[in-house]
Amino acid sequence: SAGLDQREAAQSILKNNLFGLDIDDRAAQLAYFAVMMKARQYDRRLLTRGIQPNIHSIIESNALGGAYKLAMGDFLLSKEHQETLNYLLDAFIDAKEYGSILCLEKRDYVGLLRAWNLTASQTTENLNLTLWFAAVEHEIPKLIEQAIILTQGYDVVVTNPPYMAVSNAGAKVNDYVKKNFPDSKADMFAVFIERCGQMAKKNGYQAMITQHAWMFLSSFEKLRTKLLAVDIVNMAHLGARAFEEIGGEVVQTTSFVIRKSHIADYKGEYCRLIEPTSQQGKEDMFLAGENRYAADQSNFSKIPGSPVAYWLSLQTVDAFKAKKLYEVFEARNGITTGQNDLFIRYWYEVVPKSDKWFKCNKGGSFRRWYGNQEYVIDWENDGFRLKNFRDERGKQRSTLRSIEFNFAQAITMSRIGSGITSFRFLPNGFITEGASNNIYFKENWENLLAFLNSKVCDFILELYNPTINVMPDDLRNLPLTYLQASICCNHQVNKAVMLSKTDWDSYETSWDFKRNPLV
């Protein structure tokens, strides 16, 4: 389209258009090979032309500092270029740890590279300087070239970044990310989303495939706020099992394109491909044009936490204008003992009516309205032993959340589950463990429980948090749409609780068991 023949175009692309950087030498070699073979497809003599693509395995400056800096005092570079080179020698220490997330100052690196290449003839009069130059003449240009790659702007930035919790990285990466990427520090893929956005020019594009957690979880809310300031052009929301090589539900992905611009009322196109359970099924749905949505991303900010909820109707978005649960009720998580097998028992394992063991609410399987009351917890002397439970280094092992609500009635749910959530009435007398989330109330709990066990609530919780963990913040931000209608279902809810209690008490694992109903 630019008027070049195939050979000229291939050479131009290698020289001017493609840039790559990796921390792994072999990955860079494979990329180099793939790009050169692709270019040779258009130019059979390419390998003899001496053209080198701009693909680099990042190198470190650890061995290039110290004495080399001192020698540069006699070296024929301008003061500005010497200062810039010294800056790079410091900046690329341990560069293999950081790779392309390194943030460098904007400086005249192109001018430095040009000046460096002109200095070879100026070193011949000083033998010591000549030996020094011979040792670094090939390494320094590589440092400068990777600095250029990291700081120049791009029309398109493309990558499949690493997926790893930053807390699992080394201490150096951990500290660097917290300092330079505080809004995306939870995971490396989120750090790369932010870093790639920095690399793109104004009106440029970034195209990535990442885990989809950034679209929903509260730990990525600040990152979402940044992304909603630019345009999401399109997205293929793949979900789990998008690739045959990766099984299970853990890796749930989304592929998207972002443009570094902001157009009012812009509607991106989104493909929701999370339902098919195979790579082929997702591909077929995509090519058939099914489950496609055009969404104005400004609507996302109308929802607490600004999740990328592209599939919501305008009517559903309007529902979030209702009062939130935290404005009326208190949602809390329970105690983490630090060692459940020491502090928690089944109720039938201990002496009944003891001053040591108290009723404990501890999650459980799917069950609505009432039930899952099976455990007791060691709370002797107001939990003295648990409150003072420490490891061998003296560090507190237990976390005593919400103990001010001990023994209060509540609506409870199992924090960890898969699929449809279930909420239950919890009578007075329980201490809650961390596997449960509780909602505490003073009155009017029946309508709330009915709402929590509805499809509407399940739909919204899936929007807030598509993982198997429901957090208290997810509950706090539920819009209580039922408050806008004059609905009273106290009788129906109390009947449901009573029926569920009768059913629960028909099992011997209930402490209110009297006899089997068949008898």
C-alpha positions as CSV (number, residue, x, y, z in Angstrom):
1,S,0.0,0.0,0.0
2,A,3.1,2.3,0.4
3,G,4.3,1.6,-3.1
4,L,7.1,-0.9,-2.1
5,D,7.6,-4.3,-3.7
6,Q,7.6,-7.3,-1.4
7,R,11.4,-7.4,-0.9
8,E,11.6,-3.7,0.0
9,A,8.6,-4.0,2.3
10,A,10.0,-7.0,4.2
11,Q,13.4,-5.2,4.7
12,S,11.6,-2.0,5.8
13,I,9.5,-3.9,8.3
14,L,12.6,-5.6,9.9
15,K,14.5,-2.3,10.1
16,N,11.7,0.1,11.1
17,N,8.5,-1.5,12.3
18,L,9.0,-4.6,14.5
19,F,10.6,-4.3,18.0
20,G,10.8,-7.1,20.6
21,L,12.3,-7.4,24.1
22,D,12.5,-10.5,26.3
23,I,14.2,-11.5,29.5
24,D,14.9,-15.0,28.2
25,D,17.7,-15.6,25.7
26,R,16.0,-18.6,24.1
27,A,12.7,-16.8,23.7
28,A,14.4,-13.9,21.9
29,Q,16.2,-16.4,19.7
30,L,13.0,-18.1,18.7
31,A,11.3,-14.8,18.0
32,Y,14.4,-13.8,15.9
33,F,14.1,-17.0,13.9
34,A,10.4,-16.7,13.3
35,V,10.6,-13.1,12.1
36,M,13.6,-13.8,9.8
37,M,11.8,-16.8,8.3
38,K,8.7,-14.8,7.7
39,A,10.7,-12.0,6.0
40,R,12.6,-14.6,3.9
41,Q,9.2,-15.7,2.6
42,Y,9.1,-12.3,0.7
43,D,12.8,-11.9,0.0
44,R,14.8,-15.1,-0.7
45,R,18.1,-13.4,-0.4
46,L,17.3,-11.7,2.9
47,L,19.8,-13.7,5.0
48,T,22.7,-12.5,2.9
49,R,21.8,-8.8,3.2
50,G,23.1,-8.4,6.8
51,I,19.8,-7.0,8.1
52,Q,19.3,-7.5,11.8
53,P,15.8,-7.2,13.3
54,N,15.2,-5.1,16.4
55,I,14.7,-8.2,18.6
56,H,16.7,-8.3,21.8
57,S,17.2,-10.4,24.9
58,I,17.6,-7.8,27.6
59,I,21.2,-7.6,29.0
60,E,22.3,-6.4,32.4
61,S,24.9,-3.7,33.2
62,N,26.2,-5.4,36.4
63,A,29.6,-6.1,34.8
64,L,29.8,-2.7,33.1
65,G,29.9,-0.3,36.0
66,G,32.6,0.7,38.4
67,A,36.0,0.8,36.6
68,Y,34.2,1.4,33.3
69,K,32.6,4.6,34.6
70,L,36.0,5.8,35.8
71,A,37.6,5.1,32.5
72,M,34.9,7.2,30.7
73,G,36.4,10.3,32.3
74,D,39.1,10.1,29.6
75,F,36.7,9.0,27.0
76,L,35.7,11.3,24.1
77,L,32.0,11.6,24.8
78,S,30.3,14.9,25.5
79,K,29.4,15.5,29.2
80,E,25.7,15.0,28.4
81,H,26.3,11.7,26.7
82,Q,28.6,10.5,29.5
83,E,25.9,11.4,32.0
84,T,23.3,9.5,30.0
85,L,25.5,6.4,29.6
86,N,26.2,6.4,33.4
87,Y,22.5,6.6,34.0
88,L,22.0,3.5,31.8
89,L,24.8,1.6,33.5
90,D,22.9,2.2,36.8
91,A,19.4,1.6,35.3
92,F,20.1,-1.8,33.8
93,I,21.6,-3.4,36.9
94,D,19.7,-6.7,37.4
95,A,17.7,-5.9,34.2
96,K,16.9,-9.6,33.7
97,E,14.8,-9.4,36.8
98,Y,12.6,-6.6,35.4
99,G,12.6,-6.9,31.6
100,S,10.3,-4.5,29.8
101,I,8.6,-3.2,32.9
102,L,11.7,-1.1,33.4
103,C,10.7,2.6,33.4
104,L,13.5,4.8,32.0
105,E,13.8,8.6,31.7
106,K,13.3,10.1,28.3
107,R,16.8,11.1,27.1
108,D,18.8,11.4,23.9
109,Y,19.6,7.7,23.5
110,V,19.6,7.9,19.7
111,G,22.2,10.7,19.9
112,L,24.2,8.7,22.4
113,L,24.3,5.6,20.1
114,R,25.4,7.7,17.2
115,A,28.2,9.3,19.3
116,W,29.3,6.0,20.6
117,N,29.6,4.5,17.1
118,L,31.9,7.5,16.2
119,T,34.3,7.1,19.0
120,A,36.1,3.9,17.9
121,S,38.7,5.9,15.9
122,Q,39.3,8.3,18.8
123,T,40.6,5.6,21.1
124,T,43.8,4.5,19.3
125,E,46.1,7.0,20.9
126,N,45.5,5.6,24.4
127,L,46.4,1.9,24.7
128,N,44.6,1.5,28.1
129,L,41.5,3.2,26.7
130,T,41.7,1.0,23.6
131,L,41.7,-2.2,25.7
132,W,38.8,-0.8,27.7
133,F,36.8,0.1,24.6
134,A,37.4,-3.4,23.1
135,A,35.9,-4.9,26.2
136,V,32.7,-2.9,26.1
137,E,32.2,-1.7,22.5
138,H,29.7,-4.4,21.7
139,E,27.9,-4.4,25.0
140,I,27.3,-0.7,25.4
141,P,25.4,-0.4,22.0
142,K,23.1,-3.2,23.2
143,L,22.3,-1.3,26.4
144,I,21.5,1.9,24.4
145,E,19.4,0.0,21.8
146,Q,17.3,-1.6,24.5
147,A,16.9,1.8,26.2
148,I,15.6,3.1,22.8
149,I,13.1,0.2,22.6
150,L,11.9,0.9,26.1
151,T,11.3,4.6,25.7
152,Q,10.2,5.2,22.1
153,G,6.5,5.3,21.5
154,Y,4.7,2.6,19.4
155,D,1.6,2.6,17.1
156,V,0.8,-1.0,18.3
157,V,1.9,-2.8,21.4
158,V,1.2,-6.6,21.5
159,T,1.9,-9.2,24.1
160,N,0.7,-12.2,26.1
161,P,2.2,-11.2,29.5
162,P,3.2,-13.5,32.4
163,Y,0.5,-14.4,34.9
164,M,2.0,-14.4,38.4
165,A,1.1,-12.8,41.7
166,V,3.7,-10.2,42.3
167,S,4.0,-11.5,45.9
168,N,5.4,-14.7,44.4
169,A,8.1,-12.8,42.5
170,G,11.6,-12.1,43.9
171,A,12.1,-9.3,46.4
172,K,13.6,-7.0,43.8
173,V,10.7,-7.2,41.4
174,N,8.2,-7.0,44.3
175,D,9.8,-3.7,45.6
176,Y,10.1,-2.3,42.0
177,V,6.5,-3.0,41.1
178,K,5.1,-1.5,44.4
179,K,7.1,1.6,43.8
180,N,6.4,2.1,40.1
181,F,3.0,0.3,39.5
182,P,1.0,0.8,42.7
183,D,-2.4,0.5,40.8
184,S,-1.6,-2.8,39.3
185,K,0.7,-4.4,41.8
186,A,-1.5,-7.5,42.5
187,D,-0.3,-9.5,39.4
188,M,2.3,-9.3,36.7
189,F,-0.2,-9.4,33.9
190,A,-1.8,-6.2,35.3
191,V,1.6,-4.5,35.5
192,F,2.1,-5.3,31.9
193,I,-1.4,-3.9,31.0
194,E,-0.3,-0.6,32.5
195,R,3.2,-0.7,31.1
196,C,2.0,-1.5,27.6
197,G,-0.3,1.5,27.8
198,Q,2.7,3.7,28.6
199,M,4.5,2.4,25.5
200,A,1.7,3.2,23.1
201,K,1.6,6.5,21.3
202,K,-1.4,8.8,21.5
203,N,-4.1,7.2,19.4
204,G,-2.0,4.0,19.3
205,Y,-3.2,0.5,20.2
206,Q,-2.4,-2.2,22.7
207,A,-3.6,-5.7,22.1
208,M,-3.2,-8.3,24.9
209,I,-4.5,-11.6,26.2
210,T,-4.6,-11.7,30.0
211,Q,-6.4,-13.3,32.9
212,H,-9.9,-11.7,33.2
213,A,-9.5,-10.9,36.9
214,W,-8.7,-7.2,36.2
215,M,-12.2,-6.8,34.8
216,F,-13.9,-7.5,38.2
217,L,-11.8,-7.9,41.3
218,S,-11.5,-5.0,43.8
219,S,-7.7,-5.3,43.9
220,F,-7.7,-4.0,40.3
221,E,-10.2,-1.2,40.7
222,K,-7.6,1.6,40.3
223,L,-6.3,0.0,37.2
224,R,-9.8,-0.2,35.8
225,T,-10.3,3.5,36.5
226,K,-7.2,4.2,34.3
227,L,-8.4,1.9,31.5
228,L,-11.8,3.5,31.4
229,A,-10.1,6.8,30.5
230,V,-9.1,5.2,27.2
231,D,-11.2,3.3,24.6
232,I,-11.7,-0.4,24.8
233,V,-12.2,-1.1,21.1
234,N,-13.1,-4.7,21.3
235,M,-12.8,-7.8,23.5
236,A,-13.2,-11.6,23.2
237,H,-14.0,-12.6,26.7
238,L,-12.8,-16.2,26.6
239,G,-13.3,-17.4,30.2
240,A,-12.0,-20.9,31.2
241,R,-10.8,-23.7,28.9
242,A,-9.9,-21.3,26.0
243,F,-6.9,-23.4,25.1
244,E,-6.7,-27.1,24.8
245,E,-3.3,-27.1,26.4
246,I,-4.7,-25.5,29.6
247,G,-7.3,-27.4,31.5
248,G,-9.4,-26.5,34.5
249,E,-11.1,-23.4,35.7
250,V,-8.1,-21.6,37.2
251,V,-6.9,-19.7,34.1
252,Q,-9.8,-17.6,32.8
253,T,-8.7,-15.3,30.0
254,T,-9.8,-12.3,28.0
255,S,-8.3,-10.9,24.7
256,F,-8.8,-7.2,24.1
257,V,-7.7,-4.2,22.0
258,I,-7.4,-0.7,23.6
259,R,-6.9,2.5,21.8
260,K,-5.0,5.3,23.6
261,S,-7.8,7.9,23.0
262,H,-11.0,8.9,24.6
263,I,-14.1,9.4,22.5
264,A,-17.3,10.4,24.2
265,D,-20.1,7.8,24.0
266,Y,-17.8,5.4,22.1
267,K,-19.2,1.8,22.0
268,G,-16.8,-1.1,21.9
269,E,-17.7,-4.5,20.7
270,Y,-17.5,-7.4,23.1
271,C,-17.9,-11.1,22.5
272,R,-18.9,-13.2,25.5
273,L,-17.5,-16.6,24.9
274,I,-17.4,-18.0,28.5
275,E,-20.1,-20.6,28.2
276,P,-18.6,-23.1,25.7
277,T,-16.3,-25.4,27.6
278,S,-13.8,-26.1,24.8
279,Q,-11.5,-24.1,22.5
280,Q,-13.5,-25.3,19.4
281,G,-16.8,-24.3,21.0
282,K,-15.5,-20.8,21.7
283,E,-14.1,-20.5,18.2
284,D,-17.4,-21.6,16.6
285,M,-19.4,-19.2,18.7
286,F,-17.1,-16.3,17.8
287,L,-17.2,-17.0,14.1
288,A,-21.0,-17.4,14.2
289,G,-21.2,-13.8,15.7
290,E,-23.2,-15.0,18.7
291,N,-23.2,-13.3,22.1
292,R,-22.0,-10.0,20.9
293,Y,-22.6,-6.7,22.7
294,A,-22.0,-3.1,21.9
295,A,-21.3,-1.3,25.2
296,D,-20.6,2.3,26.2
297,Q,-17.9,1.9,28.8
298,S,-18.9,5.1,30.6
299,N,-21.7,2.9,32.0
300,F,-19.2,0.7,33.8
301,S,-18.4,3.5,36.3
302,K,-22.1,3.6,37.4
303,I,-21.6,0.2,39.0
304,P,-19.7,0.0,42.3
305,G,-16.1,-0.9,41.6
306,S,-16.5,-0.1,37.9
307,P,-16.4,-3.8,36.7
308,V,-16.2,-4.3,32.9
309,A,-19.8,-5.4,32.7
310,Y,-20.4,-5.0,29.0
311,W,-23.3,-7.5,28.9
312,L,-25.6,-5.6,31.2
313,S,-28.8,-3.9,29.9
314,L,-29.4,-0.2,30.6
315,Q,-32.2,-1.3,32.9
316,T,-29.7,-3.4,35.0
317,V,-27.3,-0.5,35.1
318,D,-30.0,1.8,36.4
319,A,-30.7,-0.7,39.2
320,F,-27.3,0.4,40.8
321,K,-28.9,3.7,41.7
322,A,-30.7,1.9,44.6
323,K,-29.4,2.0,48.1
324,K,-26.4,-0.3,48.7
325,L,-26.4,-3.0,51.3
326,Y,-23.7,-1.3,53.4
327,E,-26.0,1.8,53.8
328,V,-28.5,-0.3,55.7
329,F,-26.7,-3.5,57.0
330,E,-23.3,-4.6,58.2
331,A,-21.5,-7.3,56.1
332,R,-18.5,-8.9,57.8
333,N,-16.1,-11.9,57.5
334,G,-15.4,-14.1,60.5
335,I,-12.4,-15.3,62.5
336,T,-9.3,-17.0,61.0
337,T,-8.0,-19.3,63.8
338,G,-4.6,-20.1,62.1
339,Q,-5.1,-23.8,62.9
340,N,-8.6,-25.1,62.7
341,D,-7.8,-28.6,63.8
342,L,-6.7,-27.2,67.1
343,F,-9.6,-24.8,67.8
344,I,-12.6,-26.2,65.9
345,R,-14.5,-29.5,66.4
346,Y,-17.8,-31.1,65.3
347,W,-20.3,-30.5,68.0
348,Y,-20.6,-34.2,68.7
349,E,-16.9,-34.5,69.4
350,V,-17.0,-32.5,72.6
351,V,-18.7,-32.5,76.0
352,P,-22.1,-30.6,75.6
353,K,-22.8,-27.4,77.5
354,S,-19.1,-26.9,78.1
355,D,-17.6,-23.6,79.2
356,K,-14.9,-24.1,76.5
357,W,-16.8,-24.9,73.3
358,F,-19.2,-22.5,71.7
359,K,-21.3,-22.8,68.6
360,C,-19.4,-22.0,65.5
361,N,-20.7,-20.9,62.1
362,K,-18.3,-22.3,59.5
363,G,-19.5,-22.1,55.9
364,G,-20.5,-25.5,54.5
365,S,-22.1,-26.8,51.3
366,F,-25.0,-25.3,49.3
367,R,-27.9,-24.8,51.6
368,R,-30.5,-22.0,51.6
369,W,-32.7,-20.6,54.4
370,Y,-31.3,-22.6,57.4
371,G,-28.7,-25.2,58.3
372,N,-25.0,-26.0,58.1
373,Q,-24.7,-25.7,61.9
374,E,-22.2,-28.5,62.7
375,Y,-19.2,-27.0,64.5
376,V,-18.0,-25.6,67.8
377,I,-15.0,-23.4,68.5
378,D,-12.7,-23.0,71.6
379,W,-13.7,-19.7,73.1
380,E,-12.9,-20.5,76.7
381,N,-12.2,-17.4,78.9
382,D,-13.5,-15.1,76.1
383,G,-11.2,-16.7,73.6
384,F,-8.0,-16.2,75.6
385,R,-6.2,-19.1,74.0
386,L,-7.2,-18.1,70.5
387,K,-6.4,-14.4,71.0
388,N,-2.9,-15.3,72.1
389,F,-2.1,-18.0,69.5
390,R,1.3,-17.3,68.1
391,D,3.9,-19.1,65.9
392,E,7.4,-20.1,67.1
393,R,8.6,-16.6,66.1
394,G,6.0,-14.9,68.3
395,K,3.9,-13.7,65.4
396,Q,0.1,-13.6,65.8
397,R,-1.4,-16.5,63.8
398,S,-5.1,-15.9,64.5
399,T,-7.1,-13.1,63.0
400,L,-10.0,-12.1,65.1
401,R,-12.4,-10.3,62.7
402,S,-15.8,-9.1,63.8
403,I,-15.7,-10.5,67.3
404,E,-17.8,-7.6,68.4
405,F,-20.7,-9.3,66.6
406,N,-20.1,-12.7,68.4
407,F,-23.4,-14.5,69.3
408,A,-25.6,-12.0,67.2
409,Q,-28.2,-13.3,64.8
410,A,-27.4,-12.7,61.1
411,I,-27.8,-13.8,57.6
412,T,-24.9,-16.0,56.6
413,M,-23.4,-17.6,53.5
414,S,-20.4,-19.9,52.7
415,R,-17.7,-17.6,51.4
416,I,-16.3,-20.3,49.0
417,G,-18.5,-22.0,46.5
418,S,-19.0,-22.7,42.9
419,G,-22.1,-21.5,41.0
420,I,-25.2,-20.3,42.8
421,T,-24.7,-18.7,46.2
422,S,-26.9,-19.7,49.1
423,F,-27.9,-17.6,52.1
424,R,-29.2,-18.8,55.5
425,F,-30.7,-17.4,58.7
426,L,-28.3,-17.7,61.6
427,P,-29.9,-17.5,65.0
428,N,-28.3,-16.0,68.1
429,G,-25.4,-17.8,69.9
430,F,-22.8,-18.3,67.2
431,I,-19.2,-17.2,66.7
432,T,-18.4,-17.0,62.9
433,E,-15.3,-18.5,61.4
434,G,-13.6,-17.0,58.2
435,A,-15.2,-19.5,55.8
436,S,-18.5,-17.6,56.2
437,N,-19.6,-14.1,55.4
438,N,-22.3,-12.6,57.7
439,I,-24.8,-9.8,57.2
440,Y,-25.9,-8.4,60.6
441,F,-29.3,-6.6,61.0
442,K,-31.5,-5.1,63.6
443,E,-34.8,-5.6,61.8
444,N,-36.4,-6.2,58.4
445,W,-34.2,-9.2,57.6
446,E,-36.9,-11.3,55.8
447,N,-37.0,-9.2,52.6
448,L,-33.2,-9.1,52.6
449,L,-32.9,-12.9,52.8
450,A,-35.5,-13.3,50.0
451,F,-33.5,-10.9,47.8
452,L,-30.1,-12.6,48.6
453,N,-31.5,-16.0,47.5
454,S,-32.9,-14.6,44.3
455,K,-31.5,-14.9,40.7
456,V,-31.0,-11.1,40.7
457,C,-28.6,-11.2,43.6
458,D,-26.8,-14.2,42.1
459,F,-26.4,-12.3,38.8
460,I,-25.0,-9.2,40.5
461,L,-22.5,-11.2,42.6
462,E,-21.3,-13.0,39.5
463,L,-20.7,-9.6,38.0
464,Y,-18.8,-8.3,41.0
465,N,-16.7,-11.3,41.4
466,P,-16.7,-14.3,38.9
467,T,-14.3,-16.3,41.1
468,I,-15.3,-19.0,43.6
469,N,-14.7,-16.5,46.5
470,V,-17.4,-14.1,47.6
471,M,-15.9,-11.3,49.6
472,P,-17.6,-8.9,52.1
473,D,-17.1,-6.0,49.8
474,D,-19.1,-7.9,47.1
475,L,-22.0,-8.1,49.6
476,R,-21.7,-4.5,50.7
477,N,-22.1,-3.2,47.2
478,L,-25.3,-5.1,46.4
479,P,-28.0,-2.7,45.3
480,L,-31.2,-3.3,47.4
481,T,-33.6,-2.8,44.6
482,Y,-36.4,-4.4,46.6
483,L,-36.5,-1.3,48.9
484,Q,-37.9,0.7,45.9
485,A,-41.0,-1.5,45.8
486,S,-43.7,-2.1,48.4
487,I,-43.1,-5.8,48.7
488,C,-43.5,-7.8,51.9
489,C,-42.6,-11.5,51.9
490,N,-42.1,-12.0,55.6
491,H,-44.5,-14.9,55.8
492,Q,-43.0,-16.8,52.9
493,V,-39.4,-16.3,54.1
494,N,-40.3,-17.4,57.7
495,K,-42.1,-20.5,56.3
496,A,-39.0,-21.3,54.1
497,V,-36.7,-21.0,57.1
498,M,-39.0,-23.2,59.2
499,L,-39.2,-25.9,56.5
500,S,-35.4,-25.8,56.0
501,K,-34.9,-26.0,59.8
502,T,-37.2,-29.0,60.0
503,D,-35.3,-30.7,57.2
504,W,-32.0,-29.9,58.9
505,D,-33.1,-31.3,62.2
506,S,-34.2,-34.5,60.6
507,Y,-30.5,-35.5,60.3
508,E,-28.5,-36.9,63.2
509,T,-25.8,-34.3,62.6
510,S,-28.1,-31.6,63.9
511,W,-27.9,-30.9,67.6
512,D,-31.7,-30.5,67.6
513,F,-32.2,-34.0,66.2
514,K,-35.0,-35.9,68.0
515,R,-35.8,-38.8,65.8
516,N,-35.8,-39.8,62.2
517,P,-39.0,-38.6,60.5
518,L,-39.6,-42.0,58.9
519,V,-39.8,-43.5,62.4
